[in-house]
Every structure is written in structure tokens, then in C-alpha cells.
Amino acid sequence: MTIIVGETERAALKEAMARARTYPVPWEMLEGGVVEGTDTVRIEDRSPEHKRPLPEQVALPFGYLVAISFEEQPAGICLHVSVSGPWPKKPPNTVVCGMIFTALGVPPQAEHEWTEQFLIDGKPGGLAFNAIWLVEPAVVGNA
């Protein structure tokens, strides 16, 4: 079996996740880019004006790239992980994503999963697998 996430990669993923946790993306920056009702978000589904900070990124062997961010969402603080692979027109398979999620210490089943198109050399064509987990529920009412 091919090793995509060894000890070095596991440490890099955990470090990236810790860095991302220190600066969650505010809801005000995310709200304009939310696309509902689809399992695949296309480039044209997003507003051209929508901008968000770059996530923490970790390059893994064989051309896999993991992007990690924490986001302030209405439900609370969420971990968002995006995985792209060496075959850009196909999102990585569940085995590879499962290895990455295990290395990050998150449950194998996320709250929400989808594929998202990204640009390659300025043109649509790449597909990444995205998953999100609620890690800190919003506080409702007065405590």
C-alpha cells in the first residue's frame, strides 16, 4: 500500500491545523460565497467579488494538497478541509481522504461534504473534495 500520510505528513497536517485555528475566517467573509443546494460547487456558482483568506496548505506525496481553515459559521466554529489530488479533474477518493482525516484526528464522517471546482492556470478544471466539521457549537442565549 502506498504511504501518503506518514509521520512527517501527520505532523505537518497537525501543525497546519493548529495555525489555522488561531485565525478563524469570520462569517462576514464567508457569507457572500455560500452556495446551497448542490453537491458540486462550480466556479460560476461563486460571485467574482467573493474573496476569503488563503487557508493553511500542506503538500503530500504523489501530488495531493490539503487546505485547512477554521470558519465562524452560524452553527459555531467549523473545521474546513479541502483535498485535491494528482488527477485534477477528479477529486481524491475516500481512502485518501480518510487517511488525511485520521491524521487530523477528525471523525471519518463530516457534517457536510461536497466537491468544489478550482482554477488551473486560470481556467476551471480542478475538483477538490471538501468536508466540514462543527468543532465548537455557537453559544445560544445568555450563559
N, C-alpha and C positions, 0 to 999 in steps of 0.2 A: 504494500500500500504506500502511496506517495505521501510524504510528510509535508503538509502545507503550513501547519501550526506546530512548531517545536517550542522548546523552552525560550529561545531568543525572541521568537514572534509573539509568544504568550506575554512575555514581559513588555514588549513594545506596545501591544494592544492594551494592556492594563495601564501603562503609563499614559497613553493617548486618552484613555477613558478618564483617568484622574485629571489630566489637564483640561479636558472638555467640561468636566463637572464644575470647574472653578468659574466658568463664564457661560451660564445657560443663555440661549438665544431668547430674547424677550418675545412674548406673544405678539406685540405690536409689529415686530419684523416678520413674523410668520403668517399672520392673519391674511394678508393680501395674496399669499401664494397657495393657500389651501385649495385643493381640487377634490371635490367629493363625487362619489358615485361611479368610480372607475377602479379597476384593478391594475391598470397601466396608465401612468401619467405621461402624456406626450409633451414635447417641447411647446407645441402650440396651445396646450391647455393652460400654460402659465402666462401671466402678464409679463410683457417685456420689461416693465418697470420694477418687477419684484426682485429685490436683492436681499441676500442674507449673508452673514459672515461665513467664511470658509470653515469647514469642520476640521477636526484633527484627522490626519490621514496616516495610515500605516500600509506600506507596500509589503506584500507577502510573496513568497516564492511562486514561480510559474505565472506571473502577471496578474495576480489578484491584488485588488486595492480595497481597503476598508476605510470608510469615512465615519467618524463618530462625533456626535454632538448631543448635548442636553438641551431641551427646549422647555420653555414655560408655555404650557398649554392650559386651556380651561380646566381640564381634569387634574392638573398638577404638573410636576416636573417629569418629563419623559426622556428616556434614552432613545436616540435615533441612530441606527446603524445601517449603513448602505454598503453593499458589496458588489464590486464589478469584477469581471474576470478577463482572462486572456482572449476570449471569443466575444468581442464587444456587442455583437448583435444578439447574444443570448445571455440572460442573467445566469450567475453561478447556480449550480444545483444545490439541493437541500443538504447533501452530505457535506459539501464545502462550507456552506453557511452554518450548519450545525457544529462543525469543528470550531469555527470562529466564535459562535455564541457560547460554546462550552468554555473556550479560553477566556472569554469576557466574564464568565460566571453568571450569565443570564439564563432564564428558562428557555428551553428549546421552542416553546410556543409563545409568540409575541401577542400583544394586544391587537396589533394590526400589521398586515404585511401587504406589500404591493411591489410592482416593478415600476421603474421610472426611466424615461429616456434621457440621455445626456448627449452633449455635443462631442463629436470627434473631428478635430481640425475645422471647427466652426460649423459643422453640419450635423443634423440629427442622425443617430445611428446606433449609439451605445445603449445597452439596457443594464440597469443595476437592480439588484434585489434589495428592498428596503424593509426594515422591521422597526417597530416602536414598542417600548415597554414603559408602563407607568411605574416610576420608582419612588415618587413622593406625592401622594394624593394632596389635592388642594384642601386647604382648611375652609370649612363651610361655617359661616356664622361666627359668633364671638366665642373664643375659648375661655 
